[in-house]
Amino acid sequence: MADQTSQSAAQAEADKGYWSANIRIILVSLVIWAVVSFGFGILLRPMLAGIQVGGTDLGFWFAQQGSILVFLGLIFFYAWRMNKLDREYGVEE
């Protein structure tokens, strides 16, 4: 009985570590997404106006294309990192 209790405690600790890492990845991804889309595309656009990218200023580029490309990159990063995390905790598909 004590062995079963220690196993369930160890499983609960592993679950806690897994979800803690998962939430950390999500929060980092959301912060990057917010900084790129809202920060670079809206708030910092006047500061980025002097930098030319593809015939337009960098702030406009981030608002129109850059934030979308970063978002797509974050999707692939999240999928890659979660697959790695799943393998670490033995919950892969």
Secondary structure, DSSP 4 states (H G I P E B T S, - for coil): -HHHHHHHHHHHHHHHHHHHHHHHHHHHHHHHHHIIIIIIIIITHHHHTTSEETTEEHHHHIIIIIHHHHHHHHHHHHHHHHHHHHHHHT---
